Amino acid sequence: MIRSPKYNKLTSIAICIIWLSILLVPHLGQSQQTLKDGDAKREEIQRYFGYETLMYRYLSIPYDLTMNTNERGDFVDIGFLFLILLPLLFFIRYREKWWVLIGMPLLLLILFIISTSNGFVFEPSSKRMILNQEGQTNYTIDGSVDGIREVIIKTIYNLNNTLYTPFKSISDALSGESDYITYPLVLLLFIGFASLLYFGFNKKSRWYIFLLSGLFLCYIFFWYILSSGIIWYGFIGWILGVICMVLLLPNPSKDTLSMYTSIASYIVIGLWTCSALILRMSNINPASPKASLGKNMVNPVFLQQLVGIKNEKQVLDMFYNNLSNTIRQINRNDDALVYRVGTSFSYFIDNNHKRVFMDNQLGFFRALEKRFPDKQERADVLKANKFKYLIIDLNTPTLDNTPEQSLVDKYNGLIEFVYKNPKVKLLATNRRVKTFDKQGKLTENVAYNVFGKVLDHGTFAIYEIL
């Protein structure tokens, strides 16, 4: 019996579905275990992934990565090309199929509604981000000069949150912190895009276009379900994505639409490339003051060291107040262990792979706190286990995106541990404060200390356990 090419394609897809189902059987149950409050994985890993309903946590990944909704900074910024160009180029290439003309815009609209209803609203007048989770926000207008713009933003978000109402009902019924539907749904979406690629592939097209597109789709699928939204696990996929965008660009001579699409795509790619290069070369980051934007391409302190004006000790102290003497003291005590909560100071510590114990999410310290409630006894326990120094990142609470603020709570316990504890001694910090006298009254004396009225927040504190 002679089988048609269409029958053979359907058979191949059925085999692929069966193979993927067998491969993912262990995962097709609960998509993710519910992490307990205070769990280090929930605080560190899930902050890249988000804390909304599990089903929408997965579905909003493309928007979240593009807009840096969950975690902000250059190190997680992939730019806007993927979200803008890949759907557009897919749409143009397969526009002759009616189900693509309907399905692609519908999927993008659903993605927009779900993502923006579980993200942030930017308030122009006060330059702040306001949480808009599960279609609920407390965004208000203060009547400032930016009022017209804010009215437009608020109207769009109110309309969007209204459209989100049925999606919220679906998530309440089918999902939550864990569910049995998210992985099957992601698998079905992958099968849909794979089918689109398979059936839409033109025999006249070159084979490597089909191969690279398939590799990109498979890589992104496994990154999608296994990476928790952590961007650097998908670097190969982003490279393949850029290649696929170039290969999907239509031939300008084919028709008018293809010509304009190709020209517009090259313009967008060129603008993004230039802006990204300028941003990184200028060393601009969100925390930079406006007066210093673009002025720190090369750090002048490093230049002074290169030409011999400053030595290593002086350079280190210019970045971190009194750090060099403290590091020298730590390195003199070769057998002393270091308890490190954040910072990158392990780089300066000799034999750091043996001596430094990292507890960035303070899970071990919380267990120690429960076992030994008395903070002086806790210090004795650390000393008995050969811990001599404690390094604290003063910005640790800023990493906490959890709704319950569990990391902030553990950090407050750590600060309580070092506050007026006779068993610990402050060696160095770059926090500047106004101090209090013995009667608890604020003085005008300015000192480098952790406790007092903060003038300059600082970034670190190093204590010696006595």
Secondary structure as UniProt FT lines:
FT   HELIX           5..23
FT   HELIX           25..27
FT   TURN            37..38
FT   HELIX           40..44
FT   HELIX           46..48
FT   HELIX           54..59
FT   HELIX           61..67
FT   HELIX           74..76
FT   HELIX           81..93
FT   TURN            94..96
FT   HELIX           98..116
FT   TURN            117..118
FT   STRAND          119..123
FT   TURN            124..127
FT   STRAND          128..133
FT   TURN            134..135
FT   TURN            145..146
FT   HELIX           147..174
FT   HELIX           182..200
FT   TURN            203..204
FT   HELIX           207..226
FT   TURN            228..229
FT   HELIX           231..234
FT   HELIX           235..248
FT   TURN            252..254
FT   HELIX           256..281
FT   TURN            282..283
FT   TURN            286..287
FT   HELIX           290..292
FT   TURN            293..294
FT   HELIX           300..306
FT   TURN            307..308
FT   HELIX           312..319
FT   TURN            321..322
FT   HELIX           323..332
FT   TURN            334..335
FT   STRAND          337..341
FT   HELIX           345..348
FT   TURN            350..351
FT   HELIX           352..355
FT   STRAND          356..358
FT   TURN            360..361
FT   HELIX           363..371
FT   HELIX           375..384
FT   TURN            385..386
FT   STRAND          387..393
FT   TURN            394..395
FT   HELIX           396..399
FT   TURN            403..404
FT   HELIX           406..418
FT   TURN            419..420
FT   TURN            422..423
FT   STRAND          424..429
FT   STRAND          432..436
FT   TURN            438..439
FT   STRAND          442..448
FT   STRAND          453..456
FT   STRAND          460..465
//
